[in-house]
Amino acid sequence: MSEIYSAGNADRAQRIERVRGSKRVQRAQTQSLPRESDRVELSQEARALGTLKGMPAVREERVAAVKAKINDVNYDVDSNFRNAMQKLLEDFGA
């Protein structure tokens, strides 16, 4: 027990306490510093998918009307297809 109260151990205990104290100060200073906020960058594909999500749901009556037109003998599938594809490409900025 005499070793616990010796002068050498007291000095050692004080040094340990100083190190612990300085680490607490460093930790407190680090925690109080403002941190850079997180950022998210979206690819072109992700933005295009976001555009698609904003579009209205499929309307069954509209699909049925288009199918009926396609089945009509007088319907020009090629030119209407080209026009539809051109509009689609314009919507996506191509």
C-alpha positions as CSV (number, residue, x, y, z in Angstrom):
1,M,0.0,0.0,0.0
2,S,2.9,2.4,0.5
3,E,3.6,2.4,-3.2
4,I,0.1,3.8,-4.0
5,Y,0.8,7.0,-2.0
6,S,4.4,7.5,-2.9
7,A,5.4,10.8,-4.6
8,G,6.3,9.0,-7.8
9,N,2.9,7.5,-8.3
10,A,1.2,10.9,-7.5
11,D,3.2,12.5,-10.2
12,R,2.3,9.7,-12.6
13,A,-1.4,10.0,-11.7
14,Q,-1.2,13.8,-12.4
15,R,0.4,13.2,-15.8
16,I,-2.3,10.7,-16.7
17,E,-5.0,13.0,-15.6
18,R,-3.5,15.9,-17.7
19,V,-3.4,13.6,-20.8
20,R,-7.0,12.5,-20.2
21,G,-8.1,16.1,-19.8
22,S,-6.4,17.3,-23.0
23,K,-8.0,14.4,-24.9
24,R,-11.4,15.5,-23.5
25,V,-10.7,19.1,-24.7
26,Q,-9.6,17.8,-28.1
27,R,-12.7,15.6,-28.4
28,A,-15.0,18.5,-27.4
29,Q,-13.3,20.8,-29.9
30,T,-13.6,18.3,-32.7
31,Q,-17.3,17.6,-32.0
32,S,-18.1,21.4,-32.0
33,L,-16.6,22.0,-35.4
34,P,-19.1,22.5,-38.3
35,R,-19.0,19.5,-40.6
36,E,-19.3,19.6,-44.4
37,S,-22.8,18.6,-45.4
38,D,-23.4,15.5,-47.5
39,R,-24.2,15.9,-51.2
40,V,-25.9,13.7,-53.7
41,E,-25.3,13.9,-57.4
42,L,-27.7,12.2,-59.8
43,S,-26.7,10.8,-63.2
44,Q,-28.6,11.7,-66.3
45,E,-30.2,8.3,-66.2
46,A,-31.4,8.9,-62.7
47,R,-32.9,12.3,-63.7
48,A,-34.6,10.6,-66.6
49,L,-36.1,8.0,-64.3
50,G,-37.3,10.8,-62.0
51,T,-39.0,12.4,-65.0
52,L,-40.8,9.2,-65.8
53,K,-42.0,8.9,-62.2
54,G,-43.7,12.3,-62.6
55,M,-45.7,11.2,-65.6
56,P,-49.3,10.1,-65.2
57,A,-50.2,6.4,-64.8
58,V,-51.2,4.4,-67.8
59,R,-54.7,5.3,-68.9
60,E,-56.4,2.1,-70.2
61,E,-58.9,4.0,-72.3
62,R,-56.1,5.8,-74.1
63,V,-54.2,2.5,-74.7
64,A,-57.4,0.9,-76.1
65,A,-58.0,3.9,-78.5
66,V,-54.4,3.6,-79.8
67,K,-54.7,-0.1,-80.3
68,A,-57.9,0.4,-82.3
69,K,-56.2,3.0,-84.5
70,I,-53.2,0.6,-85.1
71,N,-55.6,-2.2,-86.1
72,D,-57.4,0.2,-88.6
73,V,-56.2,-0.5,-92.2
74,N,-55.9,3.2,-93.0
75,Y,-53.6,4.0,-90.0
76,D,-50.1,4.9,-91.1
77,V,-48.0,3.1,-88.5
78,D,-44.6,4.1,-89.7
79,S,-45.1,7.9,-89.8
80,N,-47.0,7.9,-86.5
81,F,-44.3,5.8,-84.9
82,R,-41.6,8.1,-86.1
83,N,-43.5,11.2,-84.8
84,A,-44.1,9.5,-81.4
85,M,-40.4,8.6,-81.1
86,Q,-39.4,12.1,-82.1
87,K,-41.6,13.6,-79.3
88,L,-40.2,11.1,-76.8
89,L,-36.7,12.0,-77.7
90,E,-37.5,15.7,-77.4
91,D,-39.0,15.2,-74.0
92,F,-35.8,13.6,-72.8
93,G,-33.6,16.3,-74.3
94,A,-32.0,14.1,-77.0
